Amino acid sequence: MTVDLPPFDSFLLVSFGGPEGPDDVIPFLENVLRGKNVPRERMLEVAEHYNHFGGVSPINQQNRDLLTAIESELHRSGIELPVYWGNRNWDPMLPDTLRQMREDGRKRALAFFTSMFSCYSGCRQYRENIAAAQEQVGDGAPVVEKLRMGFNHPRFIAAMESSLKPAIESLPGGLENVVVLFTAHSIPMSMAENCDYATQLTESSRLVAEACNVKNWKLVFQSRSGPPQQPWLEPDVCDAIAETDNANKLDGVVIAPIGFVSDHMEVMFDLDEEAAAVCRDRGIHFARAATAGTDPQFVAMIRELVEERIGRTENRAALGEMGPWHDVCPQDCCTYNPRRPIATK
């Protein structure tokens, strides 16, 4: 049986959230880690990362900036969709946002997740968060449909190209042995086995490297948080720097955090602090490319994804052989059943 749906009448930015002051840090991390097998010692260690920057994550302001850019881009293109923003872990929380949307009379929204790659935590969990928020709001909660993943969209690749090239050019001329490391958040292997996360990341990295004429590149990972006996995607970025340097002395490292859409805490601490320190200690020149942020190409990509779904264009742009990703996720897409490691003495 088909169900007649109202037309799309709003846009929803869905993101992770972050603390905006020292008093927010522990409650925020407790939200993030609720139900996860992460030792409290690790949570307190991560809290110190936030405290290092005054207890403020830049992600919320970056989302405000992105939402403003999206609103302007949609308006310039004649797409009159009011924009909203809801987070998984911190204000504005998704239930509060959906409640406001209901009060504003919104019936059906298109959602963009601030995650460009498919995995449980980057896609399915957000869909579960939306479903839980709809249930909490109750009758009249708006229908929310996500936009497709844009990991191989030409405008995303162009945005990453425009940030990687100047990072490479910032290194001193004449360096012979330079490697570009594309980084993304590591996830447990038991999560990675039932999604296309690593495949999509590899394809995005290849497309950006090709656009920048980079031959020497690797995909590496960062920011793992699980217990050491639980396997996660590797290699870690700092380990990769050390191992590559040991094998063939490096002159320079350029890091491109392709798995993140904004320069939030894990980019600032794990790359700008820790990875940079590894390079400094080894006498390696270091540069870090910017994330997509509010790059005009990235914002235009979001607008084009909206145009696809509202029927303004039949073009579904995608580079490479994987083609455009699906709009509607299959039933078993990115499922995750954590395998708890057996405790050892």
C-alpha positions as CSV (number, residue, x, y, z in Angstrom):
1,M,0.0,0.0,0.0
2,T,1.4,3.4,-1.0
3,V,1.2,6.3,1.4
4,D,0.6,9.8,0.1
5,L,3.2,12.1,1.7
6,P,3.0,15.9,1.9
7,P,5.6,17.8,-0.1
8,F,9.0,18.6,1.4
9,D,8.6,21.8,3.4
10,S,11.8,22.1,5.5
11,F,15.5,21.3,5.7
12,L,17.1,19.7,8.8
13,L,20.8,19.7,9.6
14,V,21.6,16.7,11.8
15,S,24.8,16.6,13.7
16,F,26.8,15.3,16.7
17,G,26.8,18.3,19.0
18,G,29.5,19.4,21.4
19,P,30.0,21.2,24.7
20,E,30.1,25.0,24.7
21,G,31.7,25.5,28.1
22,P,33.7,23.6,30.8
23,D,30.5,22.6,32.7
24,D,29.2,20.9,29.6
25,V,32.1,18.6,29.0
26,I,31.4,15.6,31.3
27,P,27.6,15.6,30.7
28,F,28.2,15.8,27.0
29,L,30.7,12.9,27.0
30,E,28.3,10.9,29.2
31,N,25.6,11.4,26.5
32,V,28.1,10.3,23.8
33,L,29.3,7.2,25.6
34,R,26.0,6.1,27.2
35,G,25.6,2.3,26.6
36,K,29.1,2.0,25.1
37,N,31.9,-0.2,26.5
38,V,34.3,2.7,27.0
39,P,36.3,2.9,30.3
40,R,35.7,5.9,32.4
41,E,39.4,6.6,32.3
42,R,39.2,7.0,28.6
43,M,36.3,9.4,29.0
44,L,38.3,11.6,31.4
45,E,41.2,11.5,29.0
46,V,39.0,12.8,26.2
47,A,37.6,15.4,28.6
48,E,41.0,16.8,29.0
49,H,41.2,17.3,25.2
50,Y,38.2,19.6,25.5
51,N,39.5,21.3,28.6
52,H,42.7,22.0,26.6
53,F,40.5,24.3,24.5
54,G,38.5,25.8,27.3
55,G,35.8,23.2,27.3
56,V,34.4,24.5,24.1
57,S,34.0,22.4,21.0
58,P,34.0,24.4,17.7
59,I,31.4,22.0,16.1
60,N,28.3,23.9,17.2
61,Q,29.5,27.2,15.8
62,Q,30.6,25.5,12.7
63,N,27.2,24.0,12.3
64,R,25.6,27.5,12.8
65,D,27.9,28.8,10.1
66,L,27.1,25.9,7.8
67,L,23.3,26.3,8.4
68,T,23.6,30.0,7.5
69,A,25.5,29.1,4.3
70,I,22.9,26.5,3.4
71,E,20.0,28.8,4.0
72,S,21.6,31.4,1.7
73,E,22.4,28.9,-1.0
74,L,18.9,27.5,-1.0
75,H,17.4,31.0,-1.1
76,R,19.6,32.1,-4.0
77,S,18.5,29.0,-5.9
78,G,14.8,29.7,-5.3
79,I,14.4,26.8,-2.9
80,E,12.3,28.2,-0.1
81,L,12.8,25.6,2.6
82,P,13.1,26.9,6.2
83,V,16.2,25.4,7.8
84,Y,16.5,23.7,11.2
85,W,19.2,22.0,13.2
86,G,19.2,19.2,15.7
87,N,22.0,17.2,17.5
88,R,22.5,13.7,18.8
89,N,24.4,14.6,22.0
90,W,24.0,18.3,22.9
91,D,21.7,21.3,22.4
92,P,19.9,21.8,20.2
93,M,18.7,18.2,20.7
94,L,16.8,16.4,18.0
95,P,13.5,16.0,20.0
96,D,13.5,19.7,20.8
97,T,14.1,20.6,17.1
98,L,11.3,18.2,15.9
99,R,8.9,19.6,18.5
100,Q,9.6,23.2,17.2
101,M,9.2,22.0,13.6
102,R,5.8,20.5,14.5
103,E,4.8,23.8,16.2
104,D,5.8,25.6,13.0
105,G,3.6,23.4,11.0
106,R,6.3,21.4,9.2
107,K,5.2,18.1,7.9
108,R,8.1,16.6,5.9
109,A,11.8,17.5,6.0
110,L,14.9,16.6,4.1
111,A,17.9,15.9,6.4
112,F,21.6,16.3,5.8
113,F,23.8,14.4,8.2
114,T,27.2,15.9,8.9
115,S,28.8,12.6,8.0
116,M,29.8,11.8,4.4
117,F,30.4,8.1,4.8
118,S,28.2,5.2,5.6
119,C,28.5,3.3,8.9
120,Y,26.3,2.8,11.9
121,S,27.5,5.8,13.9
122,G,27.6,8.1,10.8
123,C,24.2,7.2,9.3
124,R,22.0,4.4,10.8
125,Q,22.4,5.7,14.4
126,Y,21.3,9.2,13.2
127,R,18.2,7.6,11.6
128,E,17.6,5.8,14.9
129,N,18.0,9.1,16.8
130,I,15.4,10.7,14.5
131,A,13.0,7.9,15.0
132,A,13.4,8.1,18.7
133,A,12.9,11.8,18.6
134,Q,9.7,11.4,16.5
135,E,8.4,8.9,19.1
136,Q,9.2,11.3,21.9
137,V,7.4,14.2,20.2
138,G,4.4,12.1,19.3
139,D,1.5,12.9,17.0
140,G,2.3,15.4,14.4
141,A,6.1,14.9,14.4
142,P,7.4,15.7,10.9
143,V,8.5,12.9,8.5
144,V,12.3,13.2,8.0
145,E,14.1,11.7,5.0
146,K,17.8,11.8,4.6
147,L,19.8,13.0,1.6
148,R,22.1,10.5,0.0
149,M,25.8,10.2,0.9
150,G,27.9,12.5,-1.2
151,F,31.3,10.9,-0.6
152,N,32.0,10.8,-4.4
153,H,30.0,13.9,-5.4
154,P,32.1,16.1,-7.7
155,R,31.5,19.2,-5.6
156,F,32.7,17.4,-2.4
157,I,35.8,16.2,-4.2
158,A,36.4,19.8,-5.5
159,A,36.1,21.2,-2.0
160,M,38.7,18.7,-0.7
161,E,40.9,19.4,-3.7
162,S,40.8,23.1,-3.0
163,S,41.9,22.5,0.6
164,L,44.6,19.9,-0.1
165,K,46.5,21.8,-2.8
166,P,47.4,24.8,-0.7
167,A,48.4,22.5,2.2
168,I,50.8,20.7,0.0
169,E,52.1,24.0,-1.4
170,S,52.7,25.3,2.1
171,L,55.5,22.9,2.6
172,P,59.0,24.1,1.7
173,G,59.9,23.6,-1.9
174,G,62.3,20.8,-2.9
175,L,61.0,18.2,-0.5
176,E,61.3,14.8,-2.2
177,N,59.7,12.3,0.2
178,V,56.2,13.7,1.1
179,V,53.2,11.6,1.9
180,V,49.5,12.6,2.0
181,L,47.6,10.9,4.8
182,F,43.8,11.0,4.4
183,T,42.3,10.5,7.9
184,A,38.9,9.4,9.2
185,H,37.5,8.4,12.6
186,S,38.3,4.8,13.3
187,I,35.4,2.5,14.0
188,P,35.3,-1.1,15.5
189,M,35.9,-3.8,12.9
190,S,32.6,-5.4,13.9
191,M,31.0,-2.1,12.7
192,A,33.1,-1.9,9.6
193,E,32.2,-5.4,8.5
194,N,28.6,-4.5,7.7
195,C,29.0,-1.1,6.0
196,D,30.8,0.5,3.1
197,Y,32.7,3.0,5.3
198,A,36.2,1.9,4.4
199,T,35.3,1.4,0.7
200,Q,33.8,4.9,0.4
201,L,36.7,6.5,2.2
202,T,39.2,4.8,-0.1
203,E,37.2,6.0,-3.1
204,S,37.0,9.6,-1.9
205,S,40.7,9.6,-1.0
206,R,41.6,8.2,-4.5
207,L,39.5,10.8,-6.3
208,V,41.0,13.7,-4.3
209,A,44.5,12.4,-4.7
210,E,43.9,12.0,-8.5
211,A,42.5,15.6,-8.7
212,C,45.6,16.9,-7.0
213,N,48.0,14.7,-8.9
214,V,49.2,13.0,-5.7
215,K,50.8,9.6,-6.1
216,N,52.0,8.9,-2.6
217,W,49.0,8.7,-0.3
218,K,47.5,6.5,2.3
219,L,44.1,6.2,4.1
220,V,44.7,6.1,7.9
221,F,42.5,6.4,10.9
222,Q,42.3,8.4,14.2
223,S,40.4,8.9,17.4
224,R,39.7,5.3,18.4
225,S,38.0,5.1,21.8
226,G,37.4,1.4,22.4
227,P,39.3,-1.0,24.8
228,P,42.7,-2.1,23.4
229,Q,41.6,-5.7,23.0
230,Q,38.8,-4.7,20.6
231,P,40.0,-4.5,17.0
232,W,39.3,-1.2,15.2
233,L,40.2,0.1,11.8
234,E,43.9,0.7,11.4
235,P,46.5,2.1,10.9
236,D,46.4,4.9,13.4
237,V,47.6,8.2,11.9
238,C,50.4,8.6,14.4
239,D,51.6,5.0,14.0
240,A,51.4,5.5,10.2
241,I,53.7,8.5,10.4
242,A,56.2,6.7,12.5
243,E,56.2,3.5,10.5
244,T,56.4,5.3,7.1
245,D,59.2,7.5,8.4
246,N,61.1,4.4,9.8
247,A,60.8,2.7,6.4
248,N,61.8,5.6,4.3
249,K,62.8,8.9,6.0
250,L,60.0,11.4,5.3
251,D,60.6,15.0,4.4
252,G,57.0,16.0,4.8
253,V,53.5,14.9,5.8
254,V,50.3,16.4,4.7
255,I,47.1,15.3,6.5
256,A,43.7,15.7,4.9
257,P,40.9,14.9,7.4
258,I,38.6,13.7,4.7
259,G,36.3,11.8,7.1
260,F,35.3,15.0,8.9
261,V,33.2,17.9,7.5
262,S,34.4,20.5,10.0
263,D,37.5,21.2,12.1
264,H,36.0,20.0,15.3
265,M,37.7,18.7,18.5
266,E,39.1,15.4,17.2
267,V,40.7,17.2,14.2
268,M,42.1,20.0,16.4
269,F,43.6,17.7,19.1
270,D,44.4,14.4,17.4
271,L,45.8,16.0,14.3
272,D,46.9,19.6,15.1
273,E,48.3,18.6,18.4
274,E,49.3,14.9,18.5
275,A,50.1,14.1,14.9
276,A,51.9,17.4,14.5
277,A,54.0,16.6,17.6
278,V,55.0,13.2,16.1
279,C,56.2,15.0,13.0
280,R,58.0,17.7,15.0
281,D,59.8,15.2,17.1
282,R,61.0,13.4,14.0
283,G,62.0,16.5,12.1
284,I,59.2,16.1,9.5
285,H,57.6,19.1,7.9
286,F,53.8,19.0,8.7
287,A,50.8,20.6,7.0
288,R,47.1,19.9,7.6
289,A,44.4,20.5,4.9
290,A,41.1,22.1,6.0
291,T,37.9,20.2,6.2
292,A,35.0,21.0,3.9
293,G,33.4,23.4,6.4
294,T,31.5,26.1,4.5
295,D,33.5,25.8,1.3
296,P,31.1,27.1,-1.5
297,Q,31.5,23.8,-3.4
298,F,30.5,21.8,-0.4
299,V,27.5,24.0,0.3
300,A,26.5,23.8,-3.4
301,M,26.7,20.0,-3.2
302,I,24.1,20.0,-0.4
303,R,21.9,22.3,-2.5
304,E,22.2,19.9,-5.4
305,L,21.3,16.9,-3.3
306,V,18.2,18.8,-2.2
307,E,17.3,19.6,-5.8
308,E,17.5,15.9,-6.7
309,R,15.0,15.0,-4.0
310,I,12.5,17.8,-4.7
311,G,12.5,16.9,-8.4
312,R,14.2,20.0,-9.8
313,T,16.8,17.9,-11.5
314,E,17.3,14.4,-12.7
315,N,21.1,14.7,-12.5
316,R,22.6,12.5,-9.7
317,A,26.2,13.6,-9.9
318,A,28.9,11.1,-8.9
319,L,32.5,10.5,-9.8
320,G,34.2,7.1,-10.2
321,E,32.7,3.7,-10.7
322,M,30.6,3.4,-7.5
323,G,28.0,5.8,-8.8
324,P,25.5,7.8,-6.8
325,W,24.6,6.3,-3.4
326,H,21.0,5.3,-2.6
327,D,18.4,7.7,-1.2
328,V,16.6,5.2,0.9
329,C,18.7,2.9,3.1
330,P,18.1,-0.9,2.8
331,Q,16.6,-2.5,5.9
332,D,19.9,-4.1,7.0
333,C,22.1,-1.1,6.0
334,C,24.9,-0.4,8.5
335,T,23.5,-2.6,11.2
336,Y,25.8,-3.0,14.2
337,N,25.9,-5.7,16.9
338,P,28.9,-4.9,19.1
339,R,31.1,-7.8,20.0
340,R,32.3,-7.2,23.5
341,P,35.9,-8.3,24.1
342,I,36.5,-10.9,26.8
343,A,38.1,-9.3,29.8
344,T,41.6,-10.6,30.6
345,K,43.4,-10.4,33.9
